[in-house]
Amino acid sequence: MAWFNYMKESGFFDPQNNPEPIENGRGQTLIPDWDAAVYLEKIADGFSKGENLDLIPEVIEIIKRASAYPKDNYRTWQVFIFILAKLPNKLVTEELLKLIPIWMNSRFDTMLQTMAICDQLLPKFLKDGTSSEDHLKAEIILAALLELKKKENPSKELFGQPQNYYSPVYSYQLIRTMIDLNLLNVITEKCSVSPVYYLIDGINILLHDHELAAQADFEDSTFVFTFSPDWDTLNFTITRKDQASEQQIFSDQLTHYLDLKQNWLKEYLIKAFAEQKLDESIFEGIFDTINWGLTNDIGSAMGYSAIKNLDDPTNHDDKVTDTFSYLLREWLVKLADTNVEKLKPILKDLLFANRYNVPFFKRMAMFIVSKRWDTLGSLFMDVLAQESEFRLFSTDSYKLELHLLLETVATELTGEQAKVIGEIIKNGPIGDRHYTASKEHWQHRWLDAMKSRKEFQKDYQHLTEKLNVKKNYREEGKIQVRVGHVSPYTIDEVLEMQNQELLTQIKNYRDRDRWEDPTVEGFADIVGKAAAQNPDKFTSVLEQFYDVTYLYIYQLLSGFNEAWKNGIALDWEKILVFCKNYISSEAFKNDQLKTEDDRRATREWVYGNVSWLLSEGSRDDAHSFDNTLLPIAKSIILEMIPNLPMDRQFDKDFPDYIMHSLNSTSGKVYRALVDYSLKYARNCTDENDNSHWDSEAKANYEVAMETGMVDTFVLLGMYLSQFMYLDSEWLKASIIKYQNVEQRLWAGFMGGIGFGKPISGEYYPIMKPYYQRAVDTGYIDTTHQQGILRHFLAFYFWDYETDFKQTFLFEVLSKAESKLLEDTITLLLTQHKAIEQEPEPRRSSLTEKVITTWRFIILRFTETDTINDQRVARNIIHLMDYIQVLDDDSVQLIQDTLKGFSDDITTVSLMADLLKWKDTSPAHHVATLANLITFRNYFQHDKLTSLVEYLYQSGQKETADKIVNTLMVSGQEFLRPLYDKYH
C-alpha cells in the first residue's frame, strides 16, 4: 500500500505519463509499456485472493482518467482489459465496459486488445453461476466486438468502390473464441438476441457500402443520379453535365432509409422528377439501375460463395463481411439447435422485413431453415405464399441455397408442400432474366433437388437423359465469379453438337440485353476449352472457320495449345494451313472479323495465339510438329511481322520488359521466330556450320533490331545462350554494335540479361560496357530475381573481380538507394544454403565476401544524408546466421547492425543465434550481445532460461542479473528460481 501511495503521489498514474508511440528514426513506431499500468496489473493479481481489495476503487479511477485522455498505446489498453478481467464481476460497471471502443481505436494495432477481451474479459461474464446482470454486461462487450468504425481515408477495394467501414477486431481471434472454442454455445444459452441484431445490422451496413449511380442523356445534357450511403443515411444528388459545365441541380438526405416502406424509391424519384421537371422518358432506366443496387448485395449478385461454404477460406479473403457472415451463420445454427423460439423472430425479419431486403439475408434464412424444417419450414412456405416470391426460383442469387434447402428437406415435405414446389417447377422460370440456357435446364435444377421424392423422379430422369446433364449442383458456389462471361452451353454440350449446328451457333449467337445472361465471350471461352479436350472435332472442319470472328479463333487456338501441352495429338498440317490462310485473308487484314459483341478482340489477339502455338510446337523435338512443316511455320511468322504494331512508350523508370515481351504481340511473334529458328538449327543444319540460323529468319530479326523493336532486344538478352548456338559471331558483333544504343533498347536488353544467369566466359569482357553503363546511369533493373544486381554479386563471388572496392557491386552500393540495399541483403540471404554446401576453403572465402558486403551495407545505412528510409534494413539481422564463431570484429559488426533496433523480431532472431554461439564462442562475447536484447515480455521462456543459466555458469553474472531484473520489474518472475540458485 505504501508503495502504491508513493507512486500515486509522485504522479506515476497521471494520464499524461501513459507513453505516446515513439518514432525510432528508422521508419518504425515503437509502443512502450506504461510501467505504472503493469504495476497495477500486479496489484490486480491479488484481488481474487482477497488481497489489495481496498485499492480497487483507486485502480478503477486511474483507468477512467487515462481513458478520458487517451494515448494511442495498445499495450496500456491491453493491461486495462487484463485488470477488468481480474476485478469482481459486480465492480465491472457498464460505464467501464463502454470504454472498450476507446481502447479498440488505434492507428497501429488491436490484436492484443482483441485477445484480452476474447480470452479473458468476455468469458468471465458467461461462466457457470453468473447472473442475468453479468449476461447483460457480456452483451455490452459483444456490442463492442461487433462494432464497425468508419475509415478516415476509405480505400478502393471492391470494383473500384471505396470501402468506408472496418472492424477494429482481429477476425481470426473473434472466430477462434466464438466458434472454435465454442463460446457461442454459452452465449446462445445465456444472452438475448440483441447481439445477433448488432451483427445483422453491421452486415447490412457493409452490404450497402457502395455508391449507386445512374445516368441518362436527354437532349444536350447528361443527368447523373447518385445515392451515397453513410451508415443508415442516404445522400442523394442529381447533377447535370453538358459540354460547357457541370452543375448539381438537386440534393437531399434520407435518414433511416433502410426502414423505409417497400417501393419507397419509385415514389421518391417520381417526386424528384416532377420537382426538377425532368423528362419522364429517362425515368425507367434510372429507377431500374438504382432499385437494383438498393435491393441487391454485390456478393450475391456477382459470384457469391454459398452460405454453406462461408467457413472455407478459399472463398473469401478475411474481410470483415466474410467474418461477420460466417459468425452469423454459426450463431443462427446454434439457435436452431438449442432455442428455436428465440430464432423464429430473427428469421422472420430476415425473410420479410424491408430493412433486410437484399438477397444475402433470405439466403441465410433459407440455409437455417434447411437445418430444422420440422419447426421452421412454415416460414419458407409463407415466403412462397407471396406470388412475387416465386421469382426466388428464377433469380440467380438464390439458386444455391434454394437447391440445398429443397434437396435437404424434400422427403420431409407434406404432400401439399411438395405440390406447391411441383407447380412452380412445372410453370417454368419467370421473366427472361433466369440463369439457364432454357426452361428445361432450369427445370432440371429443381427436379434434381426434389428427386428423392417419387413423384419427381420420372421427370428428372427424362430431362437428364434428354439434356445429357452431368452437372453436380451441390458443388456449385465454392469459388464462382460471374461478370458477364457466361456461356449458353457447357463444354459437354458443345462437344456433342453436330458440327454444322456448332458452326451456326458460333456465327450467329449474340449477346442478350441483361448483364447476367450468357455472352459471346463466355461461349468463345467454352469453345476453346472444348477444343482443348477434343481438338479433332474442330480440326476436321477448320476450312469452314475462315469467316469466324477473331474472338472465337483466339480461343480455338488457345484450346489447341492447351491440348498439345496436355499431350493430346494435333493435326498440325491442317492447323498451320488454316492459320496461314486465315491471317492472309482480306477479311482478316481489313479488320472485318469482329462483331459488336466482341469489340475487344483484335487481329493482334490472333497473332499472339498463333505465335504461342508455334512456339509450343517448336521447343521440344520429342514433342513437336514435323520438320516438313517448318517452311509453312516460317511463312506464317513472316506474314505477321510486317503488320506488328509499333512499340508503346514506357511510362515507368523501370518497366518490366520481361512481362512486356511475354504479353506483347511483337514479343510473342519474335519469340516464335526464335523458337522456329532453334528447331530449324537443330534439325536442318550441320553441327560444324559456323551459323545455324536460317538466313531469312536472321535477316528479319536484324531488320527489327535496326528499326528499334524493343522486344527483339529483350529476347536477345533473355535467350543469350540460345543465340550463342544460332550464331555466336553474330551475337558478339551485335553486342558490340549496340552498346551505345538508345536508352529504351539498351534497357530492354539489360532487362533480358538480368532475367537470365550471370554472364561468364568470353562474353564477360564484351558485356562489361553494358554493366558499366548500368552503374554509371543508376539504371539497375532488379525486377526479376534482383536482375543484374545478382550478376554483380556473382562476379565478386566468382573472383572475376577480386578487390571489393574495384567491383561493380561496390560501385552500385556506393550510390544505392534503400531499395537496392534491400535487394542486396535479400541476395546475400538466399546464398546461405549454397555457401554452406561448398567445401573448404571455398566456404570460408565466400562467407568472408558476404561479411565484407554486409559491413559496407551497414556503413551505407549510417549515411543518413543519402539513405532516408531505413525500414528496409530489417532483413539484415538475419545475416547473423553466417557467423559461426564470435570474435571482436563480428561482435562489433553485429552491434553496428542492431543499433537502433529494439523490437520483438530482433529479439527472436538474436536469441536463436546466441543459443548457437554459446556452444562455439567465448562467453564474454555472448554476454556483450545478450545485453542488446529487449527482454521485456519475452515469450520463449525455455530459451531465455537456457541462455541466462549459461551466463551464470560462464561467469557473466552481471549480464544475467540485468536480464533477470529487467523482467522482474515488468512483472515476469519465471527467472526467479534461477536467480535464487546463483545468489
TIBAGU-468179 format. One record per residue (C-alpha): x, y, z. Coordinates in steps of 0.02 Angstrom, whole numbers, plus 32768, in hexadecimal, padded with zeros to 4 digits. Example, Ala and Ser with C-alpha at 12.3 -4.5 7.8 and 13.67 -1.06 7.14 Angstrom:
<recs>
82677F1F8186;82AC7FCB8165;
</recs>
This chain:
<recs>
800080008000;808D8077802D;80DE805B7F84;8037807A7F2B;801F811D7F8A;80CF81547F61;80B381347EA6;800B818C7EAC;804F82257F06;80E3822B7E8F;807082327DF8;809E818A7DAD;7FE581657D8B;7FBD820D7D3C;7F7681FA7C8A;7FFF82647C3E;807E81E07C72;802B815C7C05;80B4815C7B7E;809281917ACC;80CF81277A39;8185814B7A0E;81CE815F7960;827B81117964;82C3816A78CD;82C480CC7864;821280DD7828;81D4807178B8;815C809B7944;817C805079EF;80F1803D7A70;813E80487B1E;80F77FF57BBA;80AD80677C3F;8107801F7CD5;808680697D4C;7FFC80077CF3;80647F677CFC;80757F877DB8;7FB87F9A7DC7;7FA07EF37D73;80127EA27DF4;7FA67EED7E7B;7F0A7EAB7E24;7F547DFB7E2A;7F2E7DFD7EE4;7E767E2C7ED4;7E3C7D787EBD;7E9D7D477F5A;7E4D7DD07FC2;7EEA7E3C7FBC;7EF27EF77F99;7E347F047F90;7E377FB37FDC;7E977FEE7F41;7E117FB97EC5;7DB580637EC2;7E5880BE7EA4;7E8F80457E1B;7DE7805E7DC4;7DF7811A7DD2;7EA581147D83;7E5F80AF7CF2;7DD2812D7CD8;7E4781C37CDC;7EC281787C62;7E34814A7BEC;7DED81FA7BF5;7E93823B7BB1;7EC081AA7B3C;7F6A818C7AF1;7F7C81157A5E;7FD380907AC6;7F8C7FE27AAC;7FFB7F987B33;7FA880067BB6;7EFA7FD97B7A;7F257F207B7F;7F5B7F317C35;7EBA7F8C7C61;7E547EFE7C16;7EBB7E817C7B;7E967EE47D18;7DDA7EE67CF5;7DE17E2A7CDD;7E2A7E1A7D8C;7DAA7E8A7DE2;7D0F7E3F7E35;7C827E3D7DB4;7C117EB27E17;7C997F3A7E16;7CAD7F377D59;7C267FB57D32;7BD37FDC7C8D;7C3080827C91;7CD680257C93;7CA37FAD7C08;7C6E803E7B9A;7D2580757B99;7D507FE07B2A;7D30803F7A86;7DB280BF7ABF;7E2F80337ADE;7E0B7FE67A35;7E2B808879D8;7EDE8081799A;7F3A80B178FC;7FBA80297923;7F757F847961;7EE97F3679C6;7F1F7E8179CD;7F517E887A85;7EAD7EDA7AB7;7E477E5E7A51;7E9E7DCA7AA2;7E897E107B50;7DCE7E2F7B37;7DAA7D897AE3;7E157D1B7B51;7DFB7D6B7BFC;7D7B7DF67C0A;7CE57DB37BAB;7CEA7CFF7BED;7CED7D3D7CA2;7C397D7A7C93;7BF97CD87C47;7C3D7C577CC1;7BCF7BE07D21;7B7B7C3A7DB1;7B7D7CE57D60;7AE37D537D71;7A6E7DA47CF3;7AC67E487D1C;7B6A7DF77CE8;7B1B7DBD7C45;7AE67E6E7C1D;7B9A7EA37C35;7BD07E1A7BBE;7B587E647B3E;7BAC7F0E7B52;7C557EBC7B2E;7C0C7E617A97;7BC97F067A56;7C797F4E7A61;7CC37EB77A07;7C437EC5797C;7C4D7F827969;7C7E7FCC78C0;7CE4806978B0;7CEF80E0781E;7D9480F477C4;7DE4819F77BD;7E27817B770F;7DBA80F876BA;7E19807F764B;7DDC804175A3;7DCC7F8575B1;7D2D7F47755D;7D177F6C74A3;7D6D801374C2;7CEF80457548;7D2F809575E9;7D1C80247680;7CE58098770B;7CD9802777A3;7D497FB17802;7D4A7F49789F;7DDA7F6D7918;7DCC7EBA7959;7E437E33791C;7DD37DBD78BB;7E3C7D2378DF;7E2F7D3C799A;7D757D607992;7D507CC17930;7DC57C5B799D;7D6E7C907A3D;7CBA7C8E7A02;7CBC7BF47992;7D5A7B8B79A8;7D557B977A67;7C967B897A69;7C717C287ACA;7BD77C3A7A5A;7B8A7BA67AB4;7B8B7C087B56;7B597CAC7B05;7ABD7C617AB3;7A8D7C177B5A;7AA87CAD7BCB;7A957D487B5D;7A027D987B05;79FA7DAA7A48;7A327E607A4E;7AE77E367A1F;7AA77DD37989;7A527E71794A;7AF27ED57968;7B457E5978F3;7AB87E587872;7AAF7F16786D;7B6B7F217859;7B657EAA77C5;7AD67F10777C;7B3F7FAF7783;7BD07F547730;7B627F0B76A7;7B237FBA767B;7BD180077682;7BDA803C75CD;7BA880D87570;7B1980C374F5;7B1A81297457;7AB1812C73B9;7AB881A47328;7A4F81CC7290;7A61824171FD;79D782B871CC;79E983387143;7A978385715A;7AAE83587212;7ADD82C1727B;7A8382AC7321;7ADE824B73A9;7A7A8208743D;7AE581D674D3;7AB381817577;7B40817875F8;7B228119769B;7B6A815A7740;7B3A80DE77C8;7A7C80DA77B8;7A7181847764;7A67819276A6;7AAB822D7650;7A59825075A7;7A9282C7751F;7A6382ED746B;7AEB833973FE;7AD483807350;7B69837D72DA;7B7E83C97230;7C1383F671C6;7C2F849D721D;7C01847D72D2;7BD38408735F;7B50843A73E0;7B0183E37474;7A48840A7460;7A0183A974F3;7A3B835F7599;79E1830B7627;7A00829B76BD;7996820776F1;79AD81D077A5;798B811D77DC;797380EE7726;79838034774C;78DF803C77AB;787B80947723;77E1803C76E1;77E87FC9764B;77E6802475A2;781B80C875F3;789D80E6756B;782080F274DC;77B481717538;784E81D4756A;789681DC74BA;77ED8209746E;77E6829E74E4;789B82D074BD;787B82C67401;77E083337414;783983B6747E;78CC83C27406;785D83B6736B;78C483267327;788982C8728E;782B822872BB;787A81C9722A;791881AD7292;78BB817B7331;78B180BE731A;796A80A772F6;799C8110738C;792180B873FF;7953800973C6;7A0C802A73E3;79FA8079748F;7975800074C9;79E07F6B7498;7A727FB274FB;7A097FD27596;79B77F277596;7A4F7EBC756C;7AF57E9C75BF;7B8F7E8D7553;7BC67DE975A0;7B237D927574;7B157DDD74C7;7BC87DD47488;7C057D2674B1;7BE57D087568;7C1B7C7675D3;7B927C02760D;7B5F7C1C76C2;7B957B6976E4;7C467B9776AD;7C5F7C337716;7CDD7BD87783;7D467BA776EB;7DDA7C2276E6;7DEE7C0C762A;7D477C637611;7D737D087664;7E057D737699;7DDC7D917751;7D887E397738;7D127E6B77C2;7C787E3D775A;7CB97D8B7749;7CDF7D7C7802;7C397DC5783B;7BD87D5977BF;7C2C7CB977FB;7C0E7CEB78B0;7B567D0F788D;7B3E7C67783A;7B877C0978CD;7B267C73794B;7A817C4E78F5;7AAB7B9578E4;7ACB7B8E79A1;7A227BE079BF;79D07B62794A;7A1C7AD679B1;79F57B1D7A5D;796B7BA17A5B;78FB7BA679C2;78827C1E7A14;790C7CA07A26;793B7C827970;78927C91791B;787D7D4E792C;792D7D6678E6;79087CFC784D;78627D557831;78C07DF9782C;79427DB577B4;78BA7D747741;78387DFF7749;787A7EA17796;78997F2F771A;79367F59777C;79887EB87742;794B7EBA768E;79E97E78763A;7A027DC37601;7A897D9A7681;7A0F7D977712;798E7D2976BA;7A1B7CB47688;7A557CAB773C;79A47C8A7779;79897BFF76F9;7A2B7BAB7730;79F27BAE77E6;79447B6E77B9;79967AD87765;79DB7AA87810;79317AA07868;78A57A8B77EA;78357A3D786E;78287AE078CE;785F7B63784F;781B7B2277AA;777A7B8477BA;77DF7C2677AC;781E7BF47700;77707BC176C7;77327C6C7702;77B37CB9768D;77717C5275FB;76C07C847627;76EC7D2F75E3;76DD7D1A7527;776B7D927503;77E07D237566;77D17C9C74E2;785A7D047490;78D27CBB7511;78DD7C2274A1;79067C8D7409;79867D017458;7A3D7CD17450;7A637D1174FF;79F87C8D7556;7A187BF074F1;7A9A7B9E7563;7A3E7BB27607;79987B8375B7;79E27AE4756D;7A347AB77612;79937AD97671;79247A7275FE;79A179E375F0;79B579DD76AE;78FC79E176DB;78A979907643;787778F2769F;783579597733;77BC79BE76C9;7703799E76DD;76A4796D7641;765B7A1C7634;77057A6E7648;775079FD75C1;76BF7A2A7550;76E67AE47561;779A7AC57530;77647A5574A1;76F37ADC7459;77807B5B745E;77F37AE27400;776B7AB67382;77447B6C735A;77FA7B927333;78647C2C7353;78187CD87367;78557D6072EF;78EA7D5D727A;796F7D797300;79817CC6733B;7A2E7C7B733B;7A207BE172CC;7A277BC07212;79727B837209;78D67B60726E;79017AA77272;79AF7AC872B8;795E7B35733D;78E17AAC7367;796A7A2A7371;79BE7A8873FF;79237A84746D;78F479D3743D;79A479A07470;798379ED751B;78DD7991752C;790F78E974DF;790A788D7586;784D789A757C;77FA7819750C;7784789274B4;781978F6746D;788778667436;783A7843738C;784978F7734F;78F979017396;79347865733A;78E2789E7299;793979487297;79DF78FF72D0;79E2788B723B;799D790A71C0;7A15799571F1;7AA67921721D;7AC3798772BA;7B5679517325;7B5A79E77398;7B6F79D37453;7B097A637499;7B487A417548;7BF97A737516;7BC67B1E74D6;7BF07BB97537;7C9B7B8B757A;7CFA7C0B7512;7C917C607490;7CA87D037434;7C287D3D73B8;7C467DE47366;7BEA7DCD72C2;7C567D427278;7BDC7CB27284;7BC67C3371F9;7B1C7BFC71B6;7B637B4B71A9;7BD27ADA720F;7C707A8871CC;7C1579E271BF;7B867A32715F;7BFF7A8170E4;7C5A79DC70C8;7BB6798170AA;7B7479FD702A;7B7679D06F73;7BFE7A336F1B;7B857A946EB0;7B1A7AC36F46;7BB57AFB6FA5;7BEF7B676F13;7B437BB46F06;7B427BDF6FC0;7BF37C276FB8;7BCB7C956F24;7B1F7CCE6F5E;7B1E7CD3701C;7B0E7D857061;7B0F7DD2710E;7A687DEE7163;7A367E8C71BE;7A4D7E5D7274;7AF97E5972C4;7ADD7DAE7314;7AAD7D5B726E;7B277CEC720D;7B9E7D4B719B;7C057D3470FE;7CA47D407168;7C647CB671D8;7C377C4A7142;7CE07C6670EF;7D387C367191;7CD87B917198;7D007B6F70E1;7DB87B80710B;7DA87B0B71A0;7D4B7A8C7134;7DD87A9570B4;7E547A72713F;7DF779D07167;7DD3799870B5;7E3679FA7033;7E0B79806FA6;7D5679B76FAB;7D8E7A636F73;7E237A3D6F03;7DB279CF6E98;7D4B7A676E66;7DCB7AF46E6F;7DAF7B226DB9;7D037B606DEC;7D4A7BD76E70;7D997C576DFB;7D0C7CD46E17;7D007CB86ED3;7D277D506F3E;7DCC7D746F94;7D8D7D487042;7D5C7C957018;7DFE7C756FB8;7E627CBE7047;7E0F7C4570C1;7E167BB47046;7ED27BC77032;7EE37BD670EF;7E877B3070FD;7EFB7ADD707F;7F907B1E70E1;7F4A7AD87183;7F267A2F7132;7FDA7A2470F2;80227A4E719D;7FB579C571E7;7FFA7944716E;7F65793C70F6;7F9879257040;7F7179B06FC5;7F5C79AE6F09;7FE57A306EF6;7FDC7A3A6E39;7F247A696E38;7F3E7AE66EC5;7FD47B3C6E75;7F7F7B446DCB;7EE77B916E1E;7F517C106E7D;7FAC7C456DDE;7F0C7C586D78;7EAB7CAC6E05;7F2A7D356E29;7F497D4F6D6F;7E927D686D44;7E517E126D11;7DC97E0A6D95;7E4E7DF36E1C;7EBF7E7C6DD9;7E2F7EF66DC5;7DF67EDA6E79;7D4D7E946E45;7D4A7DFC6EB8;7CF97E436F53;7C4A7E6C6F90;7C027EE8700B;7C077E5E708F;7CC37E437089;7D0A7EEF7063;7DA17ED470D4;7DE57E44706C;7E5F7E7C6FE3;7ED47E356F61;7F5F7E466FE1;7F057DCA7053;7F087D4B6FC6;7FBF7D706F9C;7FEA7D537053;7F997CA8705F;7FD87C706FB5;80877C9B6FF5;806F7C41709B;80347BA7703E;80CB7BAA6FCA;81417BC0705E;80F07B3270BD;80FF7AC17025;81B67AED7005;82107AE670AB;821F7A2D70D1;825279BB7041;82087927709F;815F797F709C;815C79EC7002;810A7A016F59;816079A96EC9;81F979FA6E7C;81A479F86DD2;81307A806E15;81BF7AF86E3C;81A97B586D98;80F27B7E6DB9;81187BA86E6F;81987C276E32;81227C6F6DB1;809E7C8D6E38;811A7CEC6EA4;81597D536E10;80A47D7C6DE3;80887DC46E91;81297E286EA5;81027EB96E2C;80597ED46E81;80977EE16F34;806C7F806F94;80F07FFE6FC3;813C7FEF7071;80E0804D70F8;814480CA715F;816080987214;8128810E729C;818B80C7732F;824180D87360;8254801B7365;81D17FCD72F4;81C37F1172FD;820C7EE77253;81FC7E2C7270;81417E35728F;81317EAC71FC;81877E2F718B;811E7D9E71CB;807B7DFC71B2;80967E6F711E;80687E347070;81147E5D702B;81677DFF70BA;81007D637094;81217D6C6FD9;81DE7D836FEA;81E57CFC706F;81917C896FF0;82157CBD6F72;829F7C8F6FEE;824D7BE87018;82377BC26F5F;82EE7BEF6F41;83297B7C6FCC;82C07AEB6F8A;83037B0B6EDC;83B67B136F1E;83A77A706F7E;835B7A0F6EEE;83907A5F6E4A;84447A996E5F;84EC7A466E77;85397A556F22;85DC7A8E6ED3;858C7B246E7E;85C77BCD6EBE;85137C086EC3;847A7B9D6EE4;84007C2A6ECA;83857C276E39;83BF7CBA6DD0;83127D006DAD;82E07CF76E64;83847D486E95;836C7DD46E17;82BF7DFC6E5B;83017DFE6F0D;838D7E746EDB;83137EEA6E85;82A87EEE6F21;833E7F1D6F8C;83737FA26F10;82C67FF06F13;82C37FF26FD3;82497F656FFD;82687F5A70B9;822E7EA670CB;82BB7E68705B;83387EB470D7;82DD7E6A716C;82DD7DBE711B;83947DCE70EC;83BE7DE871A5;83467D6271E6;83817CDB716E;84387D0A7160;84747C557168;83F97C2270DE;84397CAE706F;84EA7C707093;84B57BCB7046;845E7C1C6FB0;84F17C8C6F81;85757CB47003;85D97D2B6F96;853D7D8D6F67;850F7D99701F;85B97DDD7053;85B77E5B6FC4;85067E926FF2;85327EAA70AA;85C27F1A7078;855C7F736FF2;84CC7FA47065;85297FD27105;84FF808A70EB;844E806F70AB;83C080DF70E9;838C80C9719E;82E980677189;833A7FE47119;83D37FD67189;83617FC97222;82F97F4271CC;83967EDD71A7;83D47EF07259;832A7EBE729C;833B7E1E7238;83EF7E067273;83BB7E1D7328;83347D997315;83B67D1572E7;84527CCF7336;84EA7D3F7352;855C7D5172BA;85F77CE572BB;868B7CB47250;86B77D1471B2;86197D7E71BA;86457DD1725F;86C47E4C7212;86537E837183;85C07E9971FB;86227F067275;85F37FA9721C;853B7F7E7232;85527F5D72EC;85B97FFB72FF;8530806072A9;84B480197327;8522804E73B8;854880FA7371;84928122734A;844C80D173E7;83D98067737C;83E07FC573DF;83467F5F73AF;83207EE5743E;82717EB57405;82927DFA73F5;82FD7DA07478;835F7E41749B;838F7E4D73E2;84407E8473B9;84627EA47471;846A7DE5747B;84EE7DEA73F1;85587E697450;85577DFB74EB;85847D637480;86197DBC7430;865C7DE174DF;86397D32751E;86857CE07481;87257D487496;870E7D9F73EF;87257E38745D;87917E1774F6;87A97EC17548;87017EF07594;871D7FAA757B;873D7F8C74C1;869E7F2674A4;85FF7F56744D;85A77F2574EF;86097FA77552;85E5802D74D1;852A800874D6;851E80017594;858280A375A4;84F58101754E;8462808F7579;83BD80C775BE;8368805E7643;830D7FEC75C7;83B17FAF757A;83FB7F947626;83647F2C7655;83757EC575B6;842E7EA775DB;84037E6A768A;83837DF47641;84047DB175C7;84817D927651;83FF7D3576B7;83CE7CC57625;84847C8E760F;84957C4976BF;84627B95769E;84CC7B887601;85657BD07659;85517B5676E9;855D7AC6766D;86027B047623;86A27AA9765A;872B7B0476B9;87837B78769B;87027BB3761C;86797BBD76A0;86E07C2F7711;87137C9C767F;865E7CB77649;86277CD676FC;86AC7D5C770C;866B7DAE766C;85BB7DAE76B5;85FA7E007755;865D7E8176F2;85C17EAE7690;85587EAE772E;85D37F247786;85CC7F9D76F4;850D7F9B76F1;850D7FC977AB;858180597783;850A809376FB;8476808C7772;84CE80FE77EB;84DE81837763;843581CC7788;8450825B770F;843C81E1767F;83D4815676CE;8334819C7717;82C581027720;831C80847790;8288800F77AA;82CC7FA07720;83627F72778B;82F97EFC77F7;832B7E5E7799;83E27E8477B5;83D97E3D7866;83C57D907819;84757D9E77D0;84AF7D71787F;848F7CBC784D;85307CC377E8;85987CD97886;85C57C3478D7;86447C717959;86477D1C79AA;86E47D8679AF;87047E4079CD;86E17E717918;86407E0D7907;85FE7E4E79AF;861E7F007977;85C77EDE78D0;852E7E977929;852A7F2A79A1;852F7FA2790E;84A87F3F78B6;84307F3C7949;844A7FF27979;839E80407988;833E7F9D7979;82E47F6B7A19;824B7F0A79E5;820B7E5979F7;824B7E20794C;82FC7E54797B;82ED7DFD7A22;82B27D5879D8;83377D587950;83C87D8579C3;838E7D097A46;83967C7A79C9;84487CAA799B;847F7CC27A50;84487C117A7A;84B67BD879E8;854A7C447A18;854B7C107ACF;85897B667A94;86107BAC7A20;864A7C557A5F;86997CAB7AF5;861B7CD17B7F;86477D8A7B8B;86197DA17AD3;85727D4B7AEF;85537DBA7B88;857C7E587B25;84F77E2D7AA3;84797DF07B24;84797EA17B6A;84307EDC7AC5;838D7E7A7AD5;82EC7ECA7B0F;82B27E427B87;82137E947BC7;817D7E237BA7;81ED7DA07B54;81807D087B36;81FB7C797B14;821B7C557BCB;827A7BB27BB2;82F87C007B3A;83147C987BA7;83287C2A7C41;83AC7BC47BE5;840C7C607BB4;84077CAF7C61;84427C0F7CB4;84D27C067C38;85027CB97C65;85027C927D1F;85677BF47D05;85E47C4E7C94;860A7CDA7D0E;859F7D5E7CB8;853B7D827D56;85247E3C7D36;84D07E1F7C8E;84657D927CD3;842C7DFE7D66;84007E8D7CF1;838E7E1B7C8A;83397DD57D27;831F7E827D72;82D77EC87CD1;82557E3F7CCB;822D7E487D85;82077F027D79;818B7EDE7CEC;81347E5A7D57;81817DBC7D0C;81C67D4B7D95;81EB7CA97D38;82A87CC77D4E;829E7CE07E0B;82CC7C297E33;83667C3B7DC7;83937CDF7E1C;83817C927EC9;83EB7BFC7E92;84817C697E68;84757CE67EF8;
</recs>
